[in-house]
């Protein structure tokens, strides 16, 4: 048998607002349930990024689902306007002093 290489699967979260949390277990079919808010009645569901549109349409068809909102995290830049660059520069300066 050959060795299988592990490849990272890009994932994205969907926020699924429900009328009732009784059917939350049904959402496990569609992805990984990461968080359930009992007060606000929503579920954070992790799915493969390539399946987001298809699963959003399927989830909206369910009777107990109010609305589905995809997470905006993939579109957000995580550089924070060069803050990480400045932090690495200060770390380098500290290393030079030592």
KOLLOBA-993592 format. One record per residue: residue number from 1; residue in three letters; x, y, z of N, C-alpha, C, O in turn. Coordinates in steps of 0.05 Angstrom, whole numbers, plus 5000, padded with zeros to 4 digits. Layout:
N
(site NUM, 'ala', (X, Y, Z), (X, Y, Z), (X, Y, Z), (X, Y, Z)) ...
***
This chain:
98
(site 1, 'unk', (5017, 4976, 5000), (5000, 5000, 5000), (5017, 5025, 5000), (5038, 5026, 5014)) (site 2, 'unk', (5009, 5045, 4985), (5024, 5070, 4984), (5016, 5088, 5007), (4995, 5085, 5019)) (site 3, 'unk', (5032, 5107, 5012), (5027, 5127, 5032), (5009, 5149, 5021), (5016, 5160, 5000)) (site 4, 'unk', (4987, 5155, 5035), (4969, 5176, 5025), (4978, 5203, 5037), (4984, 5205, 5061)) (site 5, 'unk', (4980, 5223, 5020), (4988, 5249, 5030), (4963, 5263, 5041), (4941, 5262, 5030)) (site 6, 'unk', (4967, 5277, 5063), (4946, 5293, 5076), (4944, 5320, 5062), (4963, 5334, 5060)) (site 7, 'unk', (4920, 5327, 5054), (4915, 5353, 5042), (4895, 5368, 5058), (4874, 5357, 5066)) (site 8, 'unk', (4901, 5393, 5064), (4882, 5410, 5079), (4858, 5416, 5062), (4860, 5424, 5039)) (site 9, 'unk', (4834, 5412, 5073), (4809, 5418, 5059), (4800, 5445, 5067), (4795, 5450, 5091)) (site 10, 'unk', (4797, 5465, 5049), (4788, 5491, 5057), (4759, 5489, 5068), (4742, 5478, 5055)) (site 11, 'unk', (4755, 5501, 5092), (4729, 5500, 5105), (4718, 5528, 5109), (4733, 5547, 5109)) (site 12, 'unk', (4692, 5529, 5113), (4679, 5555, 5118), (4656, 5550, 5137), (4644, 5528, 5136)) (site 13, 'unk', (4650, 5569, 5154), (4627, 5565, 5172), (4602, 5578, 5160), (4603, 5598, 5147)) (site 14, 'unk', (4580, 5565, 5166), (4553, 5575, 5160), (4539, 5580, 5186), (4540, 5563, 5204)) (site 15, 'unk', (4526, 5603, 5189), (4510, 5608, 5212), (4481, 5602, 5204), (4470, 5616, 5186)) (site 16, 'unk', (4469, 5583, 5217), (4442, 5574, 5210), (4423, 5582, 5232), (4424, 5572, 5255)) (site 17, 'unk', (4405, 5602, 5226), (4385, 5611, 5246), (4361, 5593, 5244), (4351, 5587, 5222)) (site 18, 'unk', (4351, 5584, 5267), (4328, 5565, 5267), (4305, 5576, 5283), (4308, 5594, 5299)) (site 19, 'unk', (4281, 5565, 5277), (4258, 5572, 5293), (4258, 5557, 5320), (4249, 5567, 5340)) (site 20, 'unk', (4269, 5533, 5319), (4270, 5517, 5343), (4296, 5501, 5343), (4306, 5493, 5321)) (site 21, 'unk', (4308, 5495, 5366), (4333, 5480, 5367), (4328, 5450, 5369), (4347, 5435, 5372)) (site 22, 'unk', (4303, 5441, 5369), (4297, 5413, 5371), (4309, 5397, 5348), (4317, 5374, 5352)) (site 23, 'unk', (4311, 5409, 5325), (4321, 5395, 5301), (4350, 5399, 5296), (4360, 5393, 5274)) (site 24, 'unk', (4365, 5409, 5316), (4394, 5414, 5313), (4409, 5390, 5304), (4428, 5391, 5289)) (site 25, 'unk', (4401, 5367, 5314), (4415, 5342, 5308), (4414, 5335, 5278), (4433, 5323, 5268)) (site 26, 'unk', (4393, 5344, 5265), (4391, 5339, 5236), (4413, 5354, 5220), (4421, 5345, 5198)) (site 27, 'unk', (4423, 5376, 5231), (4443, 5392, 5217), (4470, 5377, 5216), (4487, 5385, 5200)) (site 28, 'unk', (4474, 5357, 5233), (4499, 5342, 5233), (4504, 5328, 5206), (4526, 5321, 5199)) (site 29, 'unk', (4482, 5323, 5191), (4485, 5311, 5165), (4500, 5328, 5145), (4513, 5319, 5126)) (site 30, 'unk', (4497, 5354, 5148), (4507, 5374, 5129), (4536, 5382, 5134), (4550, 5391, 5116)) (site 31, 'unk', (4545, 5380, 5159), (4572, 5389, 5166), (4577, 5384, 5196), (4562, 5370, 5209)) (site 32, 'unk', (4598, 5396, 5206), (4606, 5393, 5234), (4593, 5416, 5250), (4598, 5440, 5244)) (site 33, 'unk', (4577, 5409, 5269), (4565, 5429, 5287), (4585, 5437, 5307), (4594, 5421, 5324)) (site 34, 'unk', (4594, 5463, 5306), (4615, 5473, 5324), (4603, 5488, 5348), (4616, 5488, 5369)) (site 35, 'unk', (4580, 5500, 5345), (4569, 5516, 5367), (4539, 5518, 5364), (4529, 5521, 5341)) (site 36, 'unk', (4525, 5518, 5386), (4496, 5521, 5386), (4489, 5543, 5406), (4496, 5540, 5430)) (site 37, 'unk', (4476, 5564, 5398), (4468, 5586, 5416), (4438, 5581, 5422), (4421, 5584, 5405)) (site 38, 'unk', (4433, 5574, 5448), (4406, 5569, 5456), (4390, 5595, 5458), (4366, 5595, 5452)) (site 39, 'unk', (4403, 5616, 5467), (4389, 5641, 5470), (4382, 5654, 5444), (4359, 5663, 5440)) (site 40, 'unk', (4401, 5654, 5425), (4396, 5667, 5399), (4385, 5648, 5378), (4378, 5656, 5356)) (site 41, 'unk', (4384, 5622, 5384), (4374, 5601, 5366), (4388, 5601, 5339), (4376, 5603, 5318)) (site 42, 'unk', (4415, 5597, 5340), (4430, 5593, 5316), (4451, 5571, 5320), (4458, 5565, 5343)) (site 43, 'unk', (4460, 5560, 5298), (4480, 5539, 5299), (4503, 5547, 5280), (4498, 5556, 5258)) (site 44, 'unk', (4528, 5543, 5289), (4551, 5548, 5272), (4559, 5521, 5261), (4565, 5502, 5276)) (site 45, 'unk', (4559, 5519, 5235), (4563, 5493, 5221), (4587, 5496, 5203), (4588, 5514, 5186)) (site 46, 'unk', (4607, 5479, 5206), (4631, 5480, 5188), (4626, 5460, 5165), (4619, 5437, 5169)) (site 47, 'unk', (4631, 5470, 5140), (4627, 5454, 5116), (4651, 5459, 5098), (4666, 5478, 5102)) (site 48, 'unk', (4655, 5442, 5078), (4675, 5446, 5058), (4668, 5471, 5041), (4645, 5475, 5034)) (site 49, 'unk', (4688, 5487, 5035), (4683, 5513, 5022), (4670, 5509, 4994), (4654, 5525, 4986)) (site 50, 'unk', (4678, 5487, 4980), (4667, 5483, 4954), (4637, 5476, 4954), (4623, 5479, 4934)) (site 51, 'unk', (4627, 5467, 4978), (4598, 5459, 4980), (4581, 5481, 4992), (4557, 5476, 4997)) (site 52, 'unk', (4591, 5505, 4997), (4576, 5526, 5011), (4550, 5533, 4997), (4529, 5533, 5010)) (site 53, 'unk', (4551, 5539, 4971), (4527, 5547, 4956), (4506, 5525, 4956), (4483, 5530, 4961)) (site 54, 'unk', (4515, 5500, 4950), (4497, 5478, 4949), (4483, 5473, 4976), (4459, 5469, 4977)) (site 55, 'unk', (4499, 5473, 4997), (4488, 5467, 5024), (4471, 5490, 5034), (4451, 5485, 5048)) (site 56, 'unk', (4478, 5515, 5027), (4461, 5538, 5034), (4433, 5534, 5023), (4413, 5539, 5036)) (site 57, 'unk', (4432, 5527, 4997), (4406, 5523, 4984), (4390, 5500, 4997), (4366, 5502, 5001)) (site 58, 'unk', (4404, 5478, 5004), (4391, 5455, 5017), (4381, 5462, 5044), (4359, 5455, 5052)) (site 59, 'unk', (4397, 5477, 5060), (4389, 5484, 5087), (4365, 5503, 5087), (4348, 5501, 5105)) (site 60, 'unk', (4364, 5521, 5067), (4342, 5540, 5066), (4315, 5525, 5060), (4294, 5536, 5067)) (site 61, 'unk', (4317, 5502, 5049), (4293, 5486, 5043), (4281, 5473, 5068), (4257, 5465, 5068)) (site 62, 'unk', (4297, 5470, 5089), (4287, 5457, 5113), (4267, 5474, 5127), (4270, 5498, 5128)) (site 63, 'unk', (4246, 5461, 5138), (4224, 5475, 5150), (4232, 5491, 5174), (4221, 5513, 5179)) (site 64, 'unk', (4251, 5481, 5190), (4258, 5494, 5216), (4279, 5515, 5213), (4286, 5528, 5233)) (site 65, 'unk', (4290, 5519, 5189), (4311, 5539, 5184), (4299, 5566, 5176), (4283, 5568, 5158)) (site 66, 'unk', (4307, 5586, 5191), (4297, 5614, 5186), (4314, 5626, 5164), (4303, 5636, 5144)) (site 67, 'unk', (4341, 5626, 5167), (4359, 5637, 5147), (4387, 5625, 5151), (4393, 5615, 5172)) (site 68, 'unk', (4403, 5627, 5129), (4430, 5616, 5130), (4449, 5639, 5121), (4445, 5651, 5100)) (site 69, 'unk', (4469, 5644, 5137), (4488, 5665, 5131), (4516, 5653, 5129), (4526, 5642, 5149)) (site 70, 'unk', (4530, 5655, 5106), (4558, 5645, 5105), (4577, 5664, 5119), (4572, 5688, 5119)) (site 71, 'unk', (4597, 5653, 5131), (4617, 5669, 5145), (4634, 5685, 5125), (4639, 5676, 5102)) (site 72, 'unk', (4642, 5709, 5132), (4658, 5726, 5115), (4688, 5723, 5119), (4704, 5737, 5107)) (site 73, 'unk', (4695, 5705, 5136), (4724, 5702, 5143), (4742, 5697, 5119), (4764, 5708, 5119)) (site 74, 'unk', (4734, 5680, 5100), (4753, 5676, 5077), (4759, 5701, 5061), (4780, 5703, 5048)) (site 75, 'unk', (4741, 5721, 5061), (4745, 5746, 5046), (4761, 5766, 5062), (4770, 5786, 5051)) (site 76, 'unk', (4764, 5762, 5088), (4777, 5782, 5105), (4807, 5777, 5105), (4817, 5755, 5108)) (site 77, 'unk', (4823, 5799, 5101), (4851, 5797, 5102), (4860, 5795, 5131), (4850, 5809, 5148)) (site 78, 'unk', (4878, 5776, 5137), (4887, 5771, 5164), (4914, 5784, 5171), (4927, 5777, 5190)) (site 79, 'unk', (4921, 5804, 5154), (4947, 5817, 5159), (4944, 5840, 5179), (4964, 5849, 5191)) (site 80, 'unk', (4919, 5851, 5183), (4914, 5872, 5202), (4931, 5897, 5197), (4943, 5908, 5215)) (site 81, 'unk', (4931, 5905, 5172), (4945, 5930, 5163), (4974, 5931, 5172), (4984, 5951, 5181)) (site 82, 'unk', (4988, 5909, 5168), (5017, 5909, 5174), (5025, 5906, 5203), (5048, 5909, 5209)) (site 83, 'unk', (5006, 5900, 5221), (5012, 5897, 5249), (5032, 5874, 5253), (5051, 5876, 5268)) (site 84, 'unk', (5027, 5852, 5239), (5044, 5829, 5242), (5073, 5835, 5232), (5092, 5825, 5243)) (site 85, 'unk', (5075, 5852, 5211), (5101, 5860, 5201), (5116, 5876, 5223), (5140, 5872, 5227)) (site 86, 'unk', (5102, 5895, 5236), (5115, 5911, 5257), (5123, 5894, 5280), (5144, 5899, 5293)) (site 87, 'unk', (5106, 5874, 5287), (5113, 5857, 5310), (5138, 5840, 5304), (5155, 5837, 5321)) (site 88, 'unk', (5140, 5830, 5279), (5164, 5815, 5272), (5189, 5832, 5272), (5211, 5823, 5279)) (site 89, 'unk', (5186, 5858, 5264), (5209, 5876, 5264), (5218, 5882, 5293), (5243, 5883, 5298)) (site 90, 'unk', (5200, 5885, 5312), (5208, 5890, 5340), (5220, 5865, 5352), (5239, 5867, 5368)) (site 91, 'unk', (5211, 5841, 5344), (5224, 5817, 5354), (5252, 5814, 5343), (5270, 5806, 5358)) (site 92, 'unk', (5257, 5822, 5318), (5284, 5821, 5307), (5302, 5841, 5321), (5325, 5835, 5326)) (site 93, 'unk', (5291, 5864, 5328), (5307, 5885, 5342), (5315, 5875, 5370), (5337, 5879, 5379)) (site 94, 'unk', (5297, 5861, 5383), (5303, 5850, 5409), (5324, 5828, 5408), (5342, 5826, 5425)) (site 95, 'unk', (5323, 5812, 5386), (5343, 5791, 5382), (5371, 5804, 5377), (5391, 5793, 5387)) (site 96, 'unk', (5372, 5826, 5363), (5397, 5840, 5358), (5410, 5851, 5383), (5434, 5851, 5386)) (site 97, 'unk', (5393, 5860, 5402), (5403, 5872, 5426), (5415, 5851, 5445), (5433, 5856, 5460)) (site 98, 'unk', (5404, 5827, 5443), (5412, 5805, 5462), (5439, 5793, 5454), (5449, 5775, 5468)) 
***
